[in-house]
Amino acid sequence: MRILLTTVILTALATGAYAADAKAGEAAYEKACKSCHGADGTANPAIAKMMKVEMHDLKSPEVQGMSVADLKKVITDGKGKMKPIASVTGGAVDDVAAYVKTMKK
């Protein structure tokens, strides 16, 4: 019985059967991302101007077309002038990526 339970758990983890929590991702986004990316995913124009970058709307087809793995990579590694988000770690990375995917136009 123990072997069966272990096998089921490992299979679920390996196949991604566990679900990220978009609601928890929203809370993490509010704390770590909102100041630059806005409450609704629309970039803060003052931040974009200060950094001299074009920040994409998180609701845009370009961002929404990214895989969850790519979104997680941006969160953990940064991209361009965006630094890695050190305050978003572990399962919260999955949660924030799931939340961003809910922002479709």
C-alpha positions in Angstrom: 0.0 0.0 0.0 2.8 2.4 0.9 4.6 1.7 -2.4 1.3 2.4 -4.3 0.8 5.7 -2.5 4.4 6.7 -3.1 4.1 5.8 -6.8 0.8 7.8 -7.2 2.4 10.9 -5.5 5.6 10.7 -7.6 3.6 10.3 -10.8 1.4 13.3 -9.9 4.4 15.4 -9.2 6.2 14.3 -12.4 3.2 14.9 -14.6 2.3 18.3 -13.1 -1.0 17.0 -11.8 -0.7 19.3 -8.8 -2.2 22.7 -9.7 -0.7 26.1 -9.1 -2.9 28.4 -7.1 -3.7 31.5 -9.1 -5.4 33.1 -6.1 -2.2 32.7 -4.1 -0.4 34.0 -7.1 -2.5 37.1 -7.1 -1.5 37.9 -3.5 2.2 37.3 -4.4 1.8 39.5 -7.5 0.3 42.3 -5.5 3.4 42.3 -3.2 6.2 41.8 -5.7 5.0 42.7 -9.2 2.2 45.3 -9.1 4.5 48.3 -8.7 6.0 47.8 -12.1 3.4 45.8 -13.9 0.3 47.4 -12.5 -2.7 45.9 -10.7 -4.2 44.6 -14.0 -1.0 43.7 -15.8 -0.7 47.1 -17.6 2.8 48.3 -17.3 3.6 51.4 -15.1 4.6 54.0 -17.7 6.8 55.9 -15.2 8.8 52.8 -14.4 9.1 52.0 -18.2 10.3 55.5 -18.9 12.7 55.5 -16.0 14.2 52.2 -17.1 14.1 53.2 -20.8 12.4 50.0 -21.8 9.2 48.9 -23.4 7.2 46.9 -20.8 4.7 44.6 -22.4 1.1 44.4 -21.1 0.8 41.1 -19.3 -2.5 40.6 -21.0 -1.0 40.9 -24.4 -0.9 38.0 -26.8 2.9 38.2 -26.7 3.0 37.5 -23.0 0.0 35.2 -22.9 1.6 33.2 -25.6 4.6 32.4 -23.4 4.6 29.0 -21.7 4.3 28.7 -18.0 7.9 27.5 -17.9 9.0 30.7 -19.8 7.0 32.9 -17.4 8.6 31.1 -14.4 12.1 31.7 -15.9 11.4 35.4 -16.3 10.3 35.6 -12.6 13.3 33.6 -11.3 16.0 34.8 -13.7 14.8 38.2 -14.9 14.8 39.4 -18.5 16.5 42.4 -20.0 16.6 45.1 -17.3 14.1 43.2 -15.1 16.0 41.6 -12.2 15.0 38.2 -10.8 12.2 38.6 -8.2 13.9 37.3 -5.1 10.8 37.6 -3.0 8.9 35.1 -5.2 10.3 31.6 -4.6 9.3 28.0 -4.5 5.6 27.3 -5.2 4.9 31.0 -5.3 6.7 31.1 -8.7 4.1 28.6 -10.1 1.3 30.5 -8.5 2.4 33.9 -10.0 2.8 32.3 -13.4 -0.7 30.8 -13.1 -2.1 34.2 -12.1 -0.5 35.9 -15.0 -2.1 33.4 -17.3 -5.5 34.5 -15.9 -4.9 38.0 -17.3 -5.9 37.2 -20.9 -7.5 40.1 -22.8 
